[in-house]
Amino acid sequence: MAGIGFELKKIFKRRGILNYFAGAVYASAVTIGPTLMIVAALLMLYTVLPYMEASVKNRELFSSTLLYCFIFPMIFSTPMNAVLSRYVADRIYLEKYDEIMPCIRTGMAVTLLAAAAAGIGFCLAEYKAGGVEPLYVFVSYCFFISMTMVFYLMTYVSILKEYRRITLCFAVGLGIGSGAAWLWESWLQVEVTRAILYGMTLAFLIVALLLYAHLKSFFRITTEKRTGITGYLKKYPGLFLTNLFYVLGLYGHNFVFWTTDLQLKVAKVFLSAPSYDMAGCLAMFSNITCLVIFMTRVETEFAGKYQVYCSAVIRGSRAEIITARRAMMRVMKDEIFFLLRIQFVITTVIFLAAMLVLPRLGFGGLVLRMYPALSAGYLVTFAMYALIIFLFYFDDRVGSMMTALVFCAGTAVCSIAATGLERPLAGFGLFGGAMLGWTAGFFRLVYIQKHLDHFAFCRGSVMPVSKKGTQET
């Protein structure tokens, strides 16, 4: 989300409590605004419509569908986005705007084909083995494809710094979808879980179409050239693998516990662990402020020092390079530990509040007992992701990939080991994997600090160089 820093700097430049509050609200809206809007829309529908009057079977089927339609579209769209977003950013820098839409369409076609093939196989099993009605299967499949498109397209609208556009698209889509769900249930007497599913499917289809329409209107001139896309996939496999390993690690611990005694099997094809998944969801939201803090601090503090260092490397003297390097590395170190300190305090406060409030909202028992360890796990996970972003700044694709790989493998191994522990300690699988990943990322940054001249002068990470040896402009 590079680019938000310009807006944040404008806000924070004006001193005062209200301006700092406005900056925090803006960063929150950009980072987690769509997620909060989705949660708010679902909670509103659960409250307004007689959701709790639906049969347990229907509620379990709907909850499982919702879970799968959020997790797996993220897994399908994230790895490809990592490479193609780099391609789009470079095309914008080189002002070759006519090559962007073909790239976006090609990437979307590949992503949707992979998701569609997997989805068809799953839906056939859901219909034949699970006995789910054909209309429900078809709509859930459309929901899955729509979510894949939304996750894919959001990345490219973010590159254009059109964060408000993303929020507006979600507001329009969720507003129409929520209204449609109410009409289906209240006027047409559609079963409540089906009505909500139909409404959410319509909502995200609208969001996807609005995002695509905005991109198409922004890049009106196009070419049929697509050769550069294949070259980027070959040149930057590390970006693909980094995001693949990270997203697999992010949800891998859930997959492990879906096979334990916590397992709930719905329609013979949906596997989940409701108590563990709910505890994980609460823990994730308890730490999601970490992303807001990281974006605010890095884009307003570190990014400026990084730009000064790059300028010094390109046209500065040796003394200027050394001074800029020291300032940049000092800020990076300060931001890493500031993020850990402040988020630890925030997580502790939220945790204490949650332990008091959640039982009154119906969350108790095993969910509340697994929540503390999972909360610690997500705290370290998001802090580790911050290190991966710093590695991306230095174009260290090997280091970022290895950090994500350690996180993914470590989470899998630790989660398998955690299945043998008492259930309140189940979250230590994620915590252990995240700690391993954070340690790997931290020591990789230490290595970069010691060898920064090599990364800057010998690897072409500051200014790209063409095959002929001339600098690209």
Helices and strands as residue ranges (DSSP letters): H 4-13, H 17-48, G 51-53, H 56-93, G 97-99, H 100-128, H 134-159, H 163-186, H 192-218, H 227-235, H 237-257, E 264-266, E 270-272, H 274-287, H 289-297, I 298-302, H 303-315, H 318-357, G 358-361, H 366-393, H 397-418, G 423-425, H 428-450, H 452-457
